Structure formats: structure tokens, C-alpha cells
Amino acid sequence: MNLVIFGLGFTAQGFVRHSGGHFEQIFATVRTEEKAKILSKGKVRVGVFNPDLADPEIEIALRDADAVLVSISPDEAGDPVLRRFQHAIETSPRLRWIGYLSTIGVYGDADGGWVDESVPPRPSHARTHRRVEVEQEWLALGKRSGKATQIFRLAGIYGPGRNPILNLEQRAQRVIKKGQVFNRIHVDDIAQVLMASIEKPRNGAIYNVSDNEPAPPQDVLLYAAQLVGREPPPEVPFEKAVMSEMARSFYADNKRVSNRLIREELGVVLRYPTYREGVGALAGKVQ
């Protein structure tokens, strides 16, 4: 089985690390030649895809692909993969699985309530509006072509190299906003979900990929500090917290995300069902 990945970033690299043994060949894209040289190793060949350049090998790899994973965010004009490679993907003779990585941000704000895949998206930001539009374009491609196309709405991603323990070293704040919770998902569990879907494709499927326990962000940082024996970061009211506009926008949406479908339909048993197991493993502890 051959895999093409658009966007070999943190999540896609985790998928290759966790599930790469299932594939005979993997071709992936990054934005720069420098990064392509760094990430090309073993069975993984990496080419460049950006607004100004598309490696000719991408078309060749798509012709031989059995699975395509799209992990590139939309730009202001939509999905760059669809703009450049829609025809090649639709006509790929062996292709039987397409996975598009989206975000639970498409649900918008639920005032702390639960949402599942039956809840219509209500995006509250321009970037999540674009996500919803691109999701629909990918699902339409799957319907037209008959190639099983799945949407994966990811919660906050963490894992080796991106996690609350490292945030402590960067002098993170414990931002307090009453009633605020977030779902998270370990990068290895995302890989589990993707592989389970490849083994059991369903055209038009949408899956929430999140852990079992939405939790306040300050609790996660406190837990991480306790695990590694550090003084916890100071508590800062949300109104006084210094953060980027992007980070602040995440606090505008408050919801609890159900992952029932990945458990019941795909049979996924999360390795890290809550932040405690995930952060504990990253701290070198068994929780």
C-alpha cells in the first residue's frame, strides 16, 4: 500500500512514526527544499509543494497511491491541494482512501455543552469558516469519484516536542477563564484513528478525534508541573493574560467534544484517554 501525504508537519510525522510500517512507499510534501532534505529518509520521499512550486513527483506518486492524507490548512482562497491536484486525485486508479485533517473549531462555541458529529458546524472565525467550506469540497470529491473520503476533526494536539511540560519551560501562564474547557488528543492516538479508518473506510464519514475528558487548561499545566517537580506557573485572569490574537480566539469557543464514534465505529481504544496518561507518559511516568 502506497501513501501520499500533503503537509509533513507534526501530526503527519507522528502518523508516519506510528503507522509507517503499514506502507510500502510514502511520498510527502513540505514547503521548502531545506526541510525536504531533512525529512527524506528510508521509505519516505519528500518533495516541495508551495504556492510557487509543485514537485513533478507529486503527480507520479498520486497515480500509484492507495491512500492520501491531507494535512495542509486552507489559505484565503481555499484548499491549495484541491486547486492544484483535484483532477489527479479524482482519477488516481488505485486510490481508495482520502483523509482530510480538520479541527473541532468548526463547531464554534457551545457554551460548555457537548457536541458530536451530528451537530452542524457553527464556525466563529474566518479560518474555521474556510475549514467548513473545504470539508464540504473534499466530501463532494468523494461523492463524485466514489473514493472513500473521511474528515477528521482534531482536538488540541500534543505529544513529543509539543506538550504542557515544554510549555512550563517557556514560562507558560495558567490562564483562568471560568468554566472554560478544552479537549486534547495525543499525536499517537490520531495515528491510531487514521489507521483504523484506512482499514475500515467509509465514504463521507466525519470523526471527532479527541480524548475522553475535556479539562480546564490550567489544570493540565498544574498536573504537568507536579509530575516534573516544578513550581506551577502563576494564575492569570483571562482578561489580563498576554497572548496572541490567535491564542485568545481559542478561548472564545467553549465546548465538550464527544469521541464516541471513533470508539464505537472504528473500535479505537485510546492509548492516552485523558491528559493524565498522555502528560504522564511524556514525563516518563506510568499513570
Secondary structure, DSSP 8 states (H G I E B T S, - for coil): -EEEEE--SHHHHHHHHHHGGG-SEEEEEES-HHHHHHH-BTTEEEEEEETTEE-THHHHHHHT-SEEEE----BTTB-HHHHHHHHHHHT-SS--EEEEEEEGGGG---TT-EE-TTS-----SHHHHHHHHHHHHHHHHHHHH--EEEEEEE-EEEBTTBSHHHHHHTT--EEE-TT--B-EEEHHHHHHHHHHHHHS--TT-EEEE--S--B-HHHHHHHHHHHHT-----EEEGGG----HHHHHHTT---EE--HHHHHTS----SS-SHHHHHHHHTT---
